[in-house]
Amino acid sequence: MRVIPIVSDTDIVEARMAARSLAKYIGFDGADLVMIATAVSEVARNIIQYAKSGEVVLSVVQGRARRGLEVVARDEGPGIADIPQAMIDGFSTSRGLGLGLPGSKRLMDEFMVESRIRQGTTVTMRKWLR
Amino acid sequence: MRVPILKQGRFVIASIQSALTDDDLLQLRDDLAAYVGKYRSKGVIVDVTVLDVMDSFATRTVRDLAQMVRLRGAQTVIVGIQPEVAFAMVQLGLELGDVATALDLEEALALLQNEAQ
């Protein structure tokens, strides 16, 4: 398990490099490595953008017959008022492109968002080895 | 890390050497807009071959960069987007809009030379 504190834009780079290297160790390659690194970049940037600080936790998970990578991006920021709306392509409360959450969901195999107003947001996503 | 920018005739070439932070990307955008005026360049080439991630921020910044360069009277060509990166960008729903792209530096130079004639 690896915990990367996210407090500045250099930590976004750190988080995606750590994710890439753990994913490679698990056995992912090529396009999967890029998809994982890109999804981690998006959720880490959301932390900076909306909550200022938080953490990304990377771990190896064991499914029934396969291994995978789990990414948990956690913050104690303002929370997401309307999660279904936040999952719509192009919706953004900042000046972003509004593709971070729905896009990351497409890049990974499993994707969950839990959020409470004024308490924070936790995004959990997994990718399984094929 | 600051991206080195080379002058090549009427064009400038920014060759990204390593992973860039958001601030690095914004710096590159501003540097290029300034260089175009300083060298009276007609074209800008940004080589992203080493980038293994083009996320929504990078894509938006490249689009902004190309638009700023256009407003300064020059054209931009993005070179070297890796196939896996292109795939992830499409999955994410990212588009470069009408920003020109080329496979390599040679192709980008040929494209700009045609435009400049």
gemmi code that builds the backbone of each chain (N, CA, C; Angstrom):
import gemmi

chains = {
    "A": [
        ("MET", (0.836, -1.206, 0.000), (0.000, 0.000, 0.000), (0.866, 1.249, 0.000)),
        ("ARG", (0.456, 2.234, -0.752), (1.250, 3.461, -0.807), (0.301, 4.649, -0.655)),
        ("VAL", (0.652, 5.547, 0.256), (-0.170, 6.738, 0.489), (0.582, 7.953, -0.028)),
        ("ILE", (-0.052, 8.715, -0.917), (0.581, 9.926, -1.432), (-0.237, 11.136, -0.992)),
        ("PRO", (0.321, 11.962, -0.089), (-0.398, 13.183, 0.293), (-0.500, 14.113, -0.916)),
        ("ILE", (-1.669, 14.708, -1.103), (-1.870, 15.610, -2.243), (-2.090, 17.027, -1.716)),
        ("VAL", (-1.080, 17.866, -1.866), (-1.229, 19.260, -1.426), (-0.842, 20.274, -2.502)),
        ("SER", (-0.115, 19.811, -3.537), (0.246, 20.759, -4.599), (0.272, 20.043, -5.944)),
        ("ASP", (0.452, 20.814, -7.025), (0.387, 20.188, -8.351), (1.533, 19.207, -8.604)),
        ("THR", (2.650, 19.343, -7.871), (3.720, 18.347, -8.050), (3.297, 16.983, -7.492)),
        ("ASP", (2.397, 16.997, -6.502), (1.909, 15.724, -5.942), (1.029, 14.968, -6.937)),
        ("ILE", (0.395, 15.707, -7.861), (-0.415, 15.045, -8.893), (0.500, 14.184, -9.758)),
        ("VAL", (1.654, 14.759, -10.130), (2.635, 14.015, -10.932), (3.159, 12.822, -10.131)),
        ("GLU", (3.458, 13.071, -8.860), (3.946, 12.012, -7.960), (2.937, 10.851, -7.890)),
        ("ALA", (1.648, 11.202, -7.716), (0.603, 10.174, -7.582), (0.478, 9.341, -8.845)),
        ("ARG", (0.525, 9.996, -10.014), (0.329, 9.203, -11.228), (1.556, 8.355, -11.532)),
        ("MET", (2.761, 8.842, -11.147), (3.962, 8.028, -11.355), (3.954, 6.812, -10.419)),
        ("ALA", (3.526, 7.034, -9.166), (3.452, 5.934, -8.198), (2.428, 4.895, -8.664)),
        ("ALA", (1.295, 5.368, -9.184), (0.247, 4.459, -9.661), (0.762, 3.637, -10.838)),
        ("ARG", (1.460, 4.322, -11.731), (2.004, 3.642, -12.898), (2.994, 2.552, -12.472)),
        ("SER", (3.855, 2.903, -11.506), (4.877, 1.933, -11.138), (4.288, 0.742, -10.374)),
        ("LEU", (3.287, 0.988, -9.510), (2.642, -0.139, -8.819), (1.866, -1.003, -9.820)),
        ("ALA", (1.195, -0.354, -10.772), (0.425, -1.093, -11.783), (1.354, -1.969, -12.623)),
        ("LYS", (2.521, -1.441, -12.944), (3.489, -2.196, -13.733), (3.958, -3.425, -12.942)),
        ("TYR", (4.197, -3.210, -11.653), (4.627, -4.285, -10.771), (3.570, -5.394, -10.716)),
        ("ILE", (2.283, -4.995, -10.699), (1.196, -5.982, -10.653), (1.124, -6.777, -11.961)),
        ("GLY", (1.539, -6.148, -13.059), (1.528, -6.857, -14.336), (0.785, -6.145, -15.461)),
        ("PHE", (0.301, -4.929, -15.193), (-0.359, -4.168, -16.254), (0.684, -3.685, -17.258)),
        ("ASP", (0.252, -3.479, -18.509), (1.184, -2.899, -19.474), (0.466, -1.963, -20.455)),
        ("GLY", (1.264, -1.357, -21.321), (0.782, -0.539, -22.438), (-0.332, 0.433, -22.104)),
        ("ALA", (-1.451, 0.250, -22.813), (-2.568, 1.179, -22.704), (-3.148, 1.208, -21.285)),
        ("ASP", (-3.125, 0.049, -20.588), (-3.657, 0.008, -19.219), (-2.884, 0.945, -18.293)),
        ("LEU", (-1.555, 0.956, -18.419), (-0.729, 1.829, -17.576), (-1.077, 3.295, -17.812)),
        ("VAL", (-1.273, 3.645, -19.064), (-1.598, 5.040, -19.400), (-2.990, 5.390, -18.876)),
        ("MET", (-3.943, 4.461, -19.015), (-5.308, 4.729, -18.543), (-5.335, 4.911, -17.027)),
        ("ILE", (-4.594, 4.050, -16.312), (-4.539, 4.157, -14.848), (-3.909, 5.488, -14.439)),
        ("ALA", (-2.751, 5.813, -15.046), (-2.051, 7.055, -14.696), (-2.933, 8.278, -14.981)),
        ("THR", (-3.680, 8.225, -16.077), (-4.533, 9.357, -16.458), (-5.692, 9.519, -15.469)),
        ("ALA", (-6.313, 8.392, -15.094), (-7.431, 8.451, -14.139), (-6.953, 8.979, -12.785)),
        ("VAL", (-5.768, 8.526, -12.342), (-5.211, 8.994, -11.066), (-4.934, 10.497, -11.137)),
        ("SER", (-4.426, 10.944, -12.271), (-4.160, 12.367, -12.464), (-5.449, 13.185, -12.302)),
        ("GLU", (-6.533, 12.688, -12.877), (-7.814, 13.411, -12.806), (-8.351, 13.503, -11.379)),
        ("VAL", (-8.340, 12.376, -10.660), (-8.912, 12.411, -9.300), (-8.010, 13.191, -8.335)),
        ("ALA", (-6.678, 13.117, -8.577), (-5.757, 13.884, -7.726), (-5.941, 15.382, -7.969)),
        ("ARG", (-6.151, 15.756, -9.223), (-6.358, 17.174, -9.515), (-7.661, 17.670, -8.908)),
        ("ASN", (-8.694, 16.829, -8.908), (-9.961, 17.216, -8.269), (-9.732, 17.574, -6.799)),
        ("ILE", (-8.845, 16.818, -6.128), (-8.541, 17.096, -4.717), (-7.982, 18.514, -4.582)),
        ("ILE", (-6.958, 18.839, -5.402), (-6.343, 20.173, -5.354), (-7.370, 21.254, -5.681)),
        ("GLN", (-8.134, 20.986, -6.728), (-9.068, 21.986, -7.243), (-10.198, 22.316, -6.262)),
        ("TYR", (-10.747, 21.275, -5.665), (-11.957, 21.493, -4.865), (-11.721, 21.466, -3.359)),
        ("ALA", (-10.716, 20.686, -2.918), (-10.541, 20.511, -1.464), (-9.211, 21.069, -0.961)),
        ("LYS", (-8.324, 21.470, -1.888), (-6.979, 21.987, -1.564), (-6.012, 20.879, -1.127)),
        ("SER", (-6.474, 19.938, -0.288), (-5.563, 18.865, 0.109), (-6.331, 17.565, 0.358)),
        ("GLY", (-5.555, 16.479, 0.378), (-6.159, 15.161, 0.586), (-5.095, 14.114, 0.367)),
        ("GLU", (-5.523, 12.895, 0.018), (-4.514, 11.862, -0.242), (-5.011, 10.872, -1.285)),
        ("VAL", (-4.028, 10.235, -1.915), (-4.322, 9.145, -2.844), (-3.683, 7.892, -2.262)),
        ("VAL", (-4.477, 6.834, -2.105), (-3.976, 5.584, -1.545), (-4.020, 4.515, -2.630)),
        ("LEU", (-2.873, 3.894, -2.872), (-2.771, 2.880, -3.916), (-2.552, 1.530, -3.263)),
        ("SER", (-3.295, 0.518, -3.697), (-3.023, -0.817, -3.154), (-3.327, -1.913, -4.159)),
        ("VAL", (-2.726, -3.057, -3.896), (-2.971, -4.237, -4.727), (-4.189, -4.938, -4.142)),
        ("VAL", (-5.150, -5.308, -4.983), (-6.324, -6.032, -4.484), (-6.414, -7.391, -5.178)),
        ("GLN", (-6.919, -8.355, -4.437), (-7.048, -9.709, -4.967), (-8.522, -10.025, -5.179)),
        ("GLY", (-8.910, -10.245, -6.429), (-10.286, -10.639, -6.722), (-10.388, -12.154, -6.649)),
        ("ARG", (-11.478, -12.715, -7.145), (-11.643, -14.169, -7.072), (-10.540, -14.900, -7.838)),
        ("ALA", (-10.304, -14.429, -9.062), (-9.286, -15.137, -9.843), (-8.202, -14.221, -10.393)),
        ("ARG", (-8.260, -12.963, -10.034), (-7.301, -12.047, -10.639), (-6.903, -10.945, -9.683)),
        ("ARG", (-5.770, -10.347, -9.994), (-5.291, -9.240, -9.180), (-5.647, -7.921, -9.841)),
        ("GLY", (-5.649, -6.905, -9.026), (-5.962, -5.598, -9.578), (-5.329, -4.488, -8.767)),
        ("LEU", (-5.531, -3.275, -9.241), (-5.023, -2.096, -8.549), (-6.214, -1.295, -8.046)),
        ("GLU", (-6.133, -0.891, -6.771), (-7.187, -0.035, -6.229), (-6.609, 1.346, -5.941)),
        ("VAL", (-7.368, 2.349, -6.351), (-6.982, 3.736, -6.109), (-8.080, 4.379, -5.271)),
        ("VAL", (-7.710, 4.917, -4.105), (-8.684, 5.658, -3.297), (-8.193, 7.100, -3.197)),
        ("ALA", (-9.023, 8.020, -3.661), (-8.681, 9.448, -3.579), (-9.626, 10.079, -2.566)),
        ("ARG", (-9.052, 10.633, -1.496), (-9.868, 11.039, -0.358), (-9.553, 12.479, 0.014)),
        ("ASP", (-10.605, 13.245, 0.317), (-10.362, 14.605, 0.825), (-11.434, 14.973, 1.835)),
        ("GLU", (-11.167, 16.052, 2.555), (-12.146, 16.564, 3.519), (-12.625, 17.928, 3.066)),
        ("GLY", (-12.880, 18.011, 1.781), (-13.283, 19.271, 1.160), (-14.775, 19.520, 1.252)),
        ("PRO", (-15.296, 20.360, 0.363), (-16.698, 20.794, 0.431), (-17.713, 19.690, 0.091)),
        ("GLY", (-17.240, 18.615, -0.552), (-18.176, 17.559, -0.937), (-18.882, 17.880, -2.242)),
        ("ILE", (-19.534, 16.870, -2.804), (-20.241, 17.048, -4.078), (-21.733, 17.037, -3.779)),
        ("ALA", (-22.422, 18.119, -4.131), (-23.843, 18.242, -3.804), (-24.687, 17.240, -4.597)),
        ("ASP", (-24.355, 17.101, -5.862), (-25.176, 16.268, -6.741), (-24.260, 15.324, -7.528)),
        ("ILE", (-24.079, 14.109, -7.012), (-23.137, 13.176, -7.649), (-23.579, 12.778, -9.064)),
        ("PRO", (-24.863, 12.437, -9.287), (-25.257, 12.085, -10.663), (-24.930, 13.202, -11.668)),
        ("GLN", (-25.104, 14.459, -11.228), (-24.794, 15.594, -12.101), (-23.278, 15.659, -12.368)),
        ("ALA", (-22.482, 15.399, -11.312), (-21.019, 15.451, -11.442), (-20.500, 14.350, -12.365)),
        ("MET", (-21.329, 13.310, -12.579), (-20.912, 12.204, -13.439), (-21.305, 12.423, -14.896)),
        ("ILE", (-21.917, 13.577, -15.193), (-22.316, 13.865, -16.573), (-21.140, 14.521, -17.304)),
        ("ASP", (-20.827, 14.032, -18.498), (-19.765, 14.628, -19.311), (-20.026, 16.107, -19.517)),
        ("GLY", (-19.005, 16.902, -19.226), (-19.104, 18.333, -19.530), (-19.660, 19.174, -18.407)),
        ("PHE", (-20.096, 18.518, -17.294), (-20.591, 19.312, -16.182), (-19.445, 19.664, -15.250)),
        ("SER", (-19.284, 20.950, -14.940), (-18.231, 21.355, -14.018), (-18.677, 22.562, -13.217)),
        ("THR", (-18.350, 22.552, -11.910), (-18.656, 23.729, -11.099), (-17.464, 24.681, -11.089)),
        ("SER", (-16.313, 24.211, -11.624), (-15.159, 25.098, -11.754), (-15.046, 25.435, -13.243)),
        ("ARG", (-13.878, 25.910, -13.665), (-13.748, 26.192, -15.090), (-13.189, 25.003, -15.855)),
        ("GLY", (-13.298, 23.820, -15.275), (-12.733, 22.629, -15.902), (-13.546, 22.174, -17.107)),
        ("LEU", (-13.081, 21.086, -17.715), (-13.770, 20.550, -18.878), (-14.939, 19.666, -18.452)),
        ("GLY", (-15.022, 19.343, -17.160), (-16.109, 18.509, -16.670), (-16.015, 17.067, -17.130)),
        ("LEU", (-14.767, 16.608, -17.342), (-14.597, 15.233, -17.811), (-13.885, 14.359, -16.784)),
        ("GLY", (-13.427, 14.970, -15.692), (-12.617, 14.250, -14.704), (-13.284, 13.006, -14.170)),
        ("LEU", (-14.457, 13.136, -13.553), (-15.121, 11.964, -12.953), (-15.675, 10.998, -13.998)),
        ("PRO", (-16.532, 11.474, -14.925), (-17.062, 10.510, -15.910), (-15.956, 9.896, -16.771)),
        ("GLY", (-14.934, 10.688, -17.084), (-13.828, 10.182, -17.896), (-13.041, 9.118, -17.158)),
        ("SER", (-12.747, 9.372, -15.868), (-11.991, 8.399, -15.081), (-12.769, 7.090, -14.964)),
        ("LYS", (-14.079, 7.203, -14.853), (-14.912, 6.002, -14.776), (-14.739, 5.141, -16.038)),
        ("ARG", (-14.655, 5.810, -17.188), (-14.475, 5.056, -18.434), (-13.085, 4.426, -18.530)),
        ("LEU", (-12.106, 5.048, -17.857), (-10.736, 4.527, -17.940), (-10.511, 3.325, -17.022)),
        ("MET", (-11.358, 3.192, -15.984), (-11.163, 2.129, -14.999), (-12.275, 1.081, -15.135)),
        ("ASP", (-12.166, -0.031, -14.380), (-13.195, -1.078, -14.440), (-14.303, -0.848, -13.418)),
        ("GLU", (-13.905, -0.357, -12.241), (-14.906, -0.086, -11.194), (-14.700, 1.327, -10.693)),
        ("PHE", (-15.800, 1.984, -10.344), (-15.702, 3.388, -9.963), (-16.835, 3.750, -9.006)),
        ("MET", (-16.476, 4.258, -7.831), (-17.493, 4.650, -6.848), (-17.172, 6.027, -6.270)),
        ("VAL", (-18.190, 6.830, -6.062), (-18.000, 8.123, -5.411), (-18.882, 8.193, -4.179)),
        ("GLU", (-18.280, 8.516, -3.042), (-19.067, 8.796, -1.841), (-18.738, 10.218, -1.425)),
        ("SER", (-19.757, 10.965, -1.033), (-19.479, 12.352, -0.680), (-20.504, 12.866, 0.310)),
        ("ARG", (-20.025, 13.666, 1.229), (-20.927, 14.350, 2.154), (-20.589, 15.817, 2.149)),
        ("ILE", (-21.649, 16.633, 2.074), (-21.445, 18.082, 2.045), (-20.683, 18.541, 3.286)),
        ("ARG", (-19.664, 19.350, 3.052), (-18.772, 19.920, 4.080), (-17.962, 18.856, 4.844)),
        ("GLN", (-18.023, 17.600, 4.411), (-17.234, 16.577, 5.105), (-16.183, 15.948, 4.209)),
        ("GLY", (-16.469, 15.958, 2.907), (-15.443, 15.441, 2.018), (-15.941, 14.448, 0.990)),
        ("THR", (-15.012, 14.005, 0.169), (-15.327, 13.109, -0.936), (-14.305, 11.976, -0.973)),
        ("THR", (-14.794, 10.771, -1.249), (-13.898, 9.639, -1.461), (-14.251, 8.984, -2.793)),
        ("VAL", (-13.270, 8.922, -3.673), (-13.443, 8.224, -4.948), (-12.637, 6.932, -4.861)),
        ("THR", (-13.315, 5.808, -5.116), (-12.622, 4.512, -5.121), (-12.728, 3.927, -6.517)),
        ("MET", (-11.591, 3.571, -7.096), (-11.645, 2.962, -8.431), (-10.671, 1.806, -8.524)),
        ("ARG", (-11.048, 0.821, -9.329), (-10.212, -0.377, -9.470), (-10.058, -0.736, -10.943)),
        ("LYS", (-8.916, -1.316, -11.226), (-8.713, -1.898, -12.546), (-8.172, -3.308, -12.353)),
        ("TRP", (-8.718, -4.248, -13.110), (-8.347, -5.663, -12.965), (-7.450, -6.097, -14.115)),
        ("LEU", (-6.517, -6.983, -13.778), (-5.653, -7.574, -14.807), (-6.495, -8.491, -15.680)),
        ("ARG", (-6.324, -8.388, -16.975), (-7.070, -9.273, -17.865), (-6.322, -10.562, -18.108)),
    ],
    "B": [
        ("MET", (9.831, 21.742, -14.069), (10.997, 21.897, -14.933), (10.614, 22.681, -16.189)),
        ("ARG", (11.437, 23.677, -16.514), (11.134, 24.518, -17.665), (11.438, 23.769, -18.962)),
        ("VAL", (10.540, 23.879, -19.927), (10.726, 23.178, -21.197), (11.661, 23.991, -22.099)),
        ("PRO", (12.742, 23.380, -22.621), (13.627, 24.129, -23.516), (12.926, 24.464, -24.836)),
        ("ILE", (13.132, 25.697, -25.289), (12.524, 26.130, -26.545), (13.636, 26.540, -27.517)),
        ("LEU", (13.652, 25.923, -28.694), (14.692, 26.208, -29.690), (14.100, 27.002, -30.840)),
        ("LYS", (14.930, 27.879, -31.415), (14.504, 28.604, -32.606), (15.067, 27.880, -33.812)),
        ("GLN", (14.199, 27.650, -34.779), (14.621, 26.930, -35.999), (14.043, 27.708, -37.177)),
        ("GLY", (14.852, 28.604, -37.748), (14.364, 29.450, -38.827), (13.186, 30.295, -38.368)),
        ("ARG", (12.077, 30.192, -39.083), (10.897, 30.983, -38.725), (9.999, 30.292, -37.692)),
        ("PHE", (10.477, 29.144, -37.206), (9.661, 28.379, -36.260), (10.348, 28.238, -34.909)),
        ("VAL", (9.552, 27.965, -33.876), (10.146, 27.614, -32.584), (9.686, 26.209, -32.207)),
        ("ILE", (10.574, 25.472, -31.569), (10.284, 24.085, -31.194), (10.449, 23.925, -29.691)),
        ("ALA", (9.370, 23.503, -29.029), (9.420, 23.217, -27.592), (9.448, 21.703, -27.446)),
        ("SER", (10.519, 21.201, -26.877), (10.686, 19.763, -26.782), (10.583, 19.334, -25.321)),
        ("ILE", (9.428, 18.778, -24.956), (9.193, 18.391, -23.564), (10.099, 17.211, -23.209)),
        ("GLN", (10.827, 17.334, -22.080), (11.854, 16.347, -21.725), (11.411, 15.377, -20.630)),
        ("SER", (10.402, 15.769, -19.841), (10.000, 14.919, -18.719), (8.552, 15.240, -18.355)),
        ("ALA", (8.004, 14.496, -17.385), (6.636, 14.767, -16.938), (6.539, 16.210, -16.461)),
        ("LEU", (5.425, 16.866, -16.773), (5.264, 18.268, -16.409), (4.158, 18.450, -15.379)),
        ("THR", (4.393, 19.363, -14.437), (3.332, 19.713, -13.501), (2.398, 20.715, -14.184)),
        ("ASP", (1.282, 21.013, -13.538), (0.345, 21.992, -14.092), (1.021, 23.342, -14.278)),
        ("ASP", (1.826, 23.740, -13.286), (2.527, 25.027, -13.384), (3.516, 25.039, -14.550)),
        ("ASP", (4.214, 23.907, -14.761), (5.147, 23.809, -15.894), (4.407, 24.018, -17.215)),
        ("LEU", (3.215, 23.420, -17.312), (2.432, 23.531, -18.544), (1.991, 24.976, -18.796)),
        ("LEU", (1.572, 25.648, -17.728), (1.135, 27.045, -17.866), (2.323, 27.922, -18.264)),
        ("GLN", (3.503, 27.614, -17.677), (4.724, 28.351, -18.004), (5.070, 28.178, -19.487)),
        ("LEU", (4.943, 26.949, -19.971), (5.234, 26.660, -21.381), (4.297, 27.462, -22.289)),
        ("ARG", (3.024, 27.482, -21.942), (2.032, 28.235, -22.714), (2.442, 29.714, -22.807)),
        ("ASP", (2.784, 30.302, -21.659), (3.137, 31.725, -21.629), (4.456, 31.990, -22.341)),
        ("ASP", (5.449, 31.089, -22.135), (6.748, 31.238, -22.798), (6.578, 31.249, -24.312)),
        ("LEU", (5.762, 30.318, -24.816), (5.612, 30.206, -26.267), (4.922, 31.432, -26.857)),
        ("ALA", (3.905, 31.918, -26.153), (3.217, 33.118, -26.642), (4.207, 34.291, -26.707)),
        ("ALA", (5.112, 34.367, -25.735), (6.116, 35.433, -25.720), (7.164, 35.230, -26.820)),
        ("TYR", (7.625, 33.994, -26.997), (8.651, 33.693, -28.014), (8.191, 34.045, -29.415)),
        ("VAL", (6.913, 33.789, -29.695), (6.377, 34.055, -31.024), (6.558, 35.533, -31.371)),
        ("GLY", (6.364, 36.413, -30.389), (6.558, 37.837, -30.617), (8.031, 38.183, -30.724)),
        ("LYS", (8.828, 37.614, -29.816), (10.256, 37.924, -29.748), (10.979, 37.542, -31.042)),
        ("TYR", (10.670, 36.353, -31.577), (11.376, 35.876, -32.771), (10.573, 36.063, -34.053)),
        ("ARG", (9.410, 36.702, -33.945), (8.531, 36.868, -35.117), (8.309, 35.527, -35.823)),
        ("SER", (8.057, 34.503, -35.014), (7.891, 33.157, -35.570), (6.535, 33.006, -36.237)),
        ("LYS", (6.500, 32.132, -37.226), (5.249, 31.854, -37.917), (4.660, 30.511, -37.489)),
        ("GLY", (5.459, 29.729, -36.779), (4.960, 28.420, -36.365), (5.589, 27.956, -35.062)),
        ("VAL", (4.813, 27.169, -34.309), (5.280, 26.619, -33.042), (5.058, 25.104, -33.076)),
        ("ILE", (6.103, 24.373, -32.717), (5.962, 22.921, -32.624), (6.158, 22.511, -31.171)),
        ("VAL", (5.204, 21.738, -30.639), (5.351, 21.234, -29.271), (5.477, 19.717, -29.354)),
        ("ASP", (6.649, 19.217, -28.938), (6.902, 17.783, -29.003), (6.547, 17.133, -27.662)),
        ("VAL", (5.493, 16.316, -27.673), (5.000, 15.686, -26.431), (5.317, 14.188, -26.391)),
        ("THR", (6.281, 13.770, -27.213), (6.612, 12.341, -27.320), (6.840, 11.669, -25.961)),
        ("VAL", (7.532, 12.363, -25.035), (7.856, 11.709, -23.755), (6.682, 11.686, -22.770)),
        ("LEU", (5.616, 12.424, -23.052), (4.504, 12.464, -22.087), (3.740, 11.142, -22.095)),
        ("ASP", (3.589, 10.524, -20.925), (2.824, 9.283, -20.865), (1.411, 9.529, -20.346)),
        ("VAL", (1.103, 10.804, -20.079), (-0.257, 11.168, -19.681), (-0.614, 12.507, -20.308)),
        ("MET", (-1.743, 12.552, -21.009), (-2.320, 13.832, -21.422), (-3.708, 13.859, -20.788)),
        ("ASP", (-3.799, 14.458, -19.615), (-5.086, 14.471, -18.929), (-5.874, 15.717, -19.319)),
        ("SER", (-6.992, 15.967, -18.621), (-7.857, 17.072, -19.061), (-7.150, 18.422, -18.919)),
        ("PHE", (-6.317, 18.576, -17.878), (-5.629, 19.858, -17.699), (-4.602, 20.089, -18.803)),
        ("ALA", (-3.817, 19.047, -19.103), (-2.793, 19.168, -20.152), (-3.447, 19.479, -21.491)),
        ("THR", (-4.547, 18.795, -21.781), (-5.224, 18.983, -23.055), (-5.792, 20.396, -23.169)),
        ("ARG", (-6.408, 20.868, -22.082), (-6.963, 22.216, -22.111), (-5.848, 23.264, -22.266)),
        ("THR", (-4.713, 23.022, -21.595), (-3.614, 23.984, -21.666), (-3.006, 24.010, -23.071)),
        ("VAL", (-2.907, 22.847, -23.711), (-2.394, 22.797, -25.085), (-3.352, 23.524, -26.034)),
        ("ARG", (-4.637, 23.334, -25.813), (-5.622, 24.045, -26.637), (-5.514, 25.554, -26.453)),
        ("ASP", (-5.372, 25.986, -25.194), (-5.230, 27.417, -24.895), (-3.953, 27.965, -25.532)),
        ("LEU", (-2.879, 27.166, -25.404), (-1.586, 27.554, -25.975), (-1.725, 27.810, -27.481)),
        ("ALA", (-2.355, 26.865, -28.180), (-2.505, 26.990, -29.628), (-3.343, 28.217, -29.980)),
        ("GLN", (-4.355, 28.488, -29.157), (-5.219, 29.646, -29.404), (-4.444, 30.955, -29.167)),
        ("MET", (-3.631, 30.991, -28.117), (-2.829, 32.191, -27.842), (-1.821, 32.428, -28.952)),
        ("VAL", (-1.182, 31.353, -29.410), (-0.198, 31.461, -30.491), (-0.887, 31.953, -31.768)),
        ("ARG", (-2.090, 31.456, -32.024), (-2.842, 31.874, -33.210), (-3.161, 33.368, -33.137)),
        ("LEU", (-3.538, 33.821, -31.945), (-3.847, 35.245, -31.766), (-2.602, 36.112, -31.948)),
        ("ARG", (-1.431, 35.485, -31.789), (-0.162, 36.194, -31.989), (0.336, 36.021, -33.425)),
        ("GLY", (-0.493, 35.433, -34.277), (-0.164, 35.373, -35.697), (0.649, 34.172, -36.143)),
        ("ALA", (0.633, 33.095, -35.366), (1.391, 31.907, -35.766), (0.540, 30.639, -35.607)),
        ("GLN", (1.041, 29.541, -36.175), (0.340, 28.258, -36.114), (1.046, 27.314, -35.142)),
        ("THR", (0.275, 26.395, -34.547), (0.864, 25.415, -33.620), (0.654, 24.004, -34.162)),
        ("VAL", (1.672, 23.182, -34.019), (1.516, 21.758, -34.341), (1.998, 20.943, -33.139)),
        ("ILE", (1.171, 20.012, -32.690), (1.529, 19.116, -31.586), (2.073, 17.822, -32.189)),
        ("VAL", (3.228, 17.415, -31.707), (3.913, 16.273, -32.298), (4.115, 15.149, -31.288)),
        ("GLY", (3.888, 13.921, -31.728), (4.353, 12.774, -30.953), (3.412, 12.244, -29.890)),
        ("ILE", (2.099, 12.481, -30.018), (1.167, 11.878, -29.054), (1.226, 10.357, -29.235)),
        ("GLN", (1.596, 9.653, -28.179), (1.759, 8.198, -28.255), (0.403, 7.505, -28.447)),
        ("PRO", (0.391, 6.335, -29.107), (-0.885, 5.664, -29.377), (-1.694, 5.357, -28.110)),
        ("GLU", (-0.997, 4.937, -27.033), (-1.708, 4.626, -25.776), (-2.292, 5.902, -25.174)),
        ("VAL", (-1.554, 6.992, -25.320), (-2.023, 8.283, -24.792), (-3.241, 8.744, -25.592)),
        ("ALA", (-3.185, 8.560, -26.907), (-4.312, 8.928, -27.769), (-5.559, 8.128, -27.360)),
        ("PHE", (-5.358, 6.841, -27.084), (-6.462, 5.970, -26.679), (-7.093, 6.460, -25.375)),
        ("ALA", (-6.229, 6.758, -24.380), (-6.736, 7.232, -23.080), (-7.457, 8.569, -23.233)),
        ("MET", (-6.935, 9.448, -24.100), (-7.583, 10.749, -24.317), (-8.991, 10.576, -24.879)),
        ("VAL", (-9.125, 9.632, -25.809), (-10.440, 9.381, -26.414), (-11.399, 8.812, -25.367)),
        ("GLN", (-10.901, 7.873, -24.554), (-11.728, 7.306, -23.480), (-12.199, 8.392, -22.515)),
        ("LEU", (-11.290, 9.312, -22.228), (-11.600, 10.378, -21.278), (-12.556, 11.405, -21.890)),
        ("GLY", (-12.644, 11.408, -23.219), (-13.532, 12.355, -23.902), (-12.833, 13.648, -24.258)),
        ("LEU", (-11.499, 13.623, -24.316), (-10.734, 14.841, -24.597), (-10.548, 15.049, -26.088)),
        ("GLU", (-10.611, 16.316, -26.496), (-10.380, 16.666, -27.897), (-9.407, 17.827, -27.962)),
        ("LEU", (-8.586, 17.827, -29.001), (-7.671, 18.958, -29.193), (-8.307, 20.031, -30.074)),
        ("GLY", (-9.584, 19.847, -30.424), (-10.263, 20.835, -31.261), (-9.586, 20.925, -32.618)),
        ("ASP", (-9.349, 22.157, -33.078), (-8.752, 22.294, -34.410), (-7.232, 22.494, -34.345)),
        ("VAL", (-6.616, 22.070, -33.240), (-5.155, 22.165, -33.121), (-4.522, 21.104, -34.021)),
        ("ALA", (-3.557, 21.545, -34.861), (-2.923, 20.608, -35.786), (-2.012, 19.638, -35.043)),
        ("THR", (-1.948, 18.408, -35.542), (-1.060, 17.402, -34.945), (-0.255, 16.740, -36.062)),
        ("ALA", (0.900, 16.183, -35.692), (1.710, 15.445, -36.660), (2.404, 14.307, -35.926)),
        ("LEU", (2.816, 13.297, -36.694), (3.447, 12.132, -36.077), (4.838, 12.445, -35.557)),
        ("ASP", (5.612, 13.195, -36.352), (6.972, 13.520, -35.915), (7.355, 14.935, -36.339)),
        ("LEU", (8.561, 15.320, -35.915), (9.067, 16.670, -36.136), (9.133, 17.020, -37.620)),
        ("GLU", (9.610, 16.063, -38.422), (9.773, 16.282, -39.856), (8.432, 16.626, -40.500)),
        ("GLU", (7.411, 15.844, -40.135), (6.077, 16.056, -40.683), (5.522, 17.412, -40.233)),
        ("ALA", (5.803, 17.767, -38.974), (5.321, 19.040, -38.434), (5.959, 20.220, -39.170)),
        ("LEU", (7.264, 20.123, -39.436), (7.977, 21.187, -40.152), (7.425, 21.330, -41.573)),
        ("ALA", (7.181, 20.195, -42.230), (6.624, 20.223, -43.586), (5.254, 20.893, -43.582)),
        ("LEU", (4.454, 20.566, -42.571), (3.106, 21.133, -42.456), (3.165, 22.651, -42.295)),
        ("LEU", (4.059, 23.105, -41.416), (4.186, 24.544, -41.170), (4.746, 25.267, -42.397)),
        ("GLN", (5.687, 24.617, -43.083), (6.267, 25.239, -44.278), (5.207, 25.430, -45.359)),
        ("ASN", (4.327, 24.452, -45.505), (3.219, 24.575, -46.462), (2.293, 25.724, -46.102)),
        ("GLU", (1.977, 25.811, -44.800), (1.078, 26.866, -44.305), (1.666, 28.244, -44.548)),
        ("ALA", (3.008, 28.349, -44.351), (3.664, 29.652, -44.392), (3.813, 30.182, -45.816)),
        ("GLN", (3.629, 29.293, -46.813), (3.831, 29.733, -48.193), (2.652, 30.503, -48.760)),
    ],
}
model = gemmi.Model(1)
for chain_id, residues in chains.items():
    chain = gemmi.Chain(chain_id)
    for i, (resn, *xyz) in enumerate(residues, 1):
        res = gemmi.Residue()
        res.name, res.seqid = resn, gemmi.SeqId(i, " ")
        for name, pos in zip(("N", "CA", "C"), xyz):
            atom = gemmi.Atom()
            atom.name, atom.element = name, gemmi.Element(name[0])
            atom.pos, atom.b_iso = gemmi.Position(*pos), 0.0
            res.add_atom(atom)
        chain.add_residue(res)
    model.add_chain(chain)
structure = gemmi.Structure()
structure.add_model(model)
structure.setup_entities()
